[in-house]
Amino acid sequence: MPYIPGERRAVFDAALEACAAEIANEGELNYCIYKLSTLLIDRIGPSYTKLSMCSSAMEHAKMEWYRKKLAPYEDEKIVEHGDI
């Protein structure tokens, strides 16, 4: 996962926090992810490389989500309930 500098994060954080405050379910989250990628491609133009960039970013974000959020949660539940 590329860690971007703090000053670049600041460009996005307020808009992302506002969006996150409105998302109520999985469908809305899916829509937001899809729409963000679509808006980006609309701005920069489609090509295989650019479309693949969006797909790759989604996959890598998924992997980072698993590594940082889901795996630690599963580890807590193993301690709580025992391993399989």
FIMIKE-429785 format. One record per residue (C-alpha): x, y, z. Coordinates in Angstrom, 2 decimals. Layout:
# FIMIKE-429785
    east   north      up
       X       Y       Z
...
//
This chain:
# FIMIKE-429785
    east   north      up
    0.00    0.00    0.00
    1.58    3.30   -0.97
    1.69    5.63    1.98
    1.25    9.15    0.66
    2.69   12.22    2.39
    0.60   13.94    5.02
    0.07   17.07    2.97
   -1.46   14.99    0.15
   -3.66   13.10    2.65
   -5.03   16.43    3.87
   -6.29   17.12    0.33
   -8.57   14.06    0.53
   -9.39   13.50    4.20
  -12.19   16.04    4.68
  -14.08   14.87    1.59
  -13.58   11.22    2.56
  -14.75   11.86    6.14
  -17.89   13.59    4.82
  -18.56   10.70    2.45
  -17.98    8.09    5.18
  -20.42    9.95    7.47
  -23.18    9.38    4.91
  -22.54    5.74    3.92
  -25.18    3.52    5.52
  -24.60    0.09    3.98
  -22.47   -2.12    1.74
  -24.27   -1.04   -1.42
  -23.57    2.62   -0.77
  -19.91    1.90   -0.03
  -19.65   -0.14   -3.23
  -21.27    2.71   -5.17
  -18.81    5.26   -3.75
  -15.78    3.15   -4.64
  -17.13    2.53   -8.15
  -18.11    6.18   -8.65
  -14.74    7.51   -7.48
  -12.94    5.28   -9.96
  -15.39    6.23  -12.71
  -14.95    9.94  -12.04
  -11.17    9.54  -12.14
  -11.28    7.74  -15.48
  -13.72   10.35  -16.82
  -11.13   13.01  -15.89
   -7.92   11.29  -17.08
   -9.35    9.29  -19.98
   -9.61    5.55  -20.41
   -6.78    3.27  -21.46
   -5.91   -0.24  -20.41
   -3.19    1.10  -18.13
   -5.48    3.62  -16.43
   -8.38    1.20  -16.06
   -5.97   -1.40  -14.70
   -4.61    1.21  -12.27
   -8.09    1.56  -10.74
   -8.56   -2.19  -10.50
   -5.11   -2.63   -8.98
   -5.72    0.16   -6.45
   -8.98   -1.50   -5.37
   -7.27   -4.87   -4.98
   -4.34   -3.44   -3.03
   -6.67   -1.43   -0.80
   -8.58   -4.67   -0.13
   -5.35   -6.41    0.81
   -4.33   -3.55    3.12
   -7.79   -3.60    4.72
   -7.39   -7.29    5.42
   -3.86   -6.86    6.81
   -4.61   -3.84    9.02
   -8.24   -4.34   10.06
   -9.65   -7.80    9.43
   -6.71  -10.03   10.38
   -6.22   -8.33   13.78
   -9.97   -8.65   14.43
   -9.80  -12.36   13.62
   -6.81  -12.74   15.95
   -8.83  -11.14   18.77
  -11.68  -13.58   18.15
   -9.28  -16.54   18.21
   -8.11  -15.43   21.67
  -11.71  -14.92   22.75
  -13.21  -18.15   21.37
  -10.27  -20.43   20.63
   -8.71  -21.45   17.34
  -10.40  -23.75   14.84
//
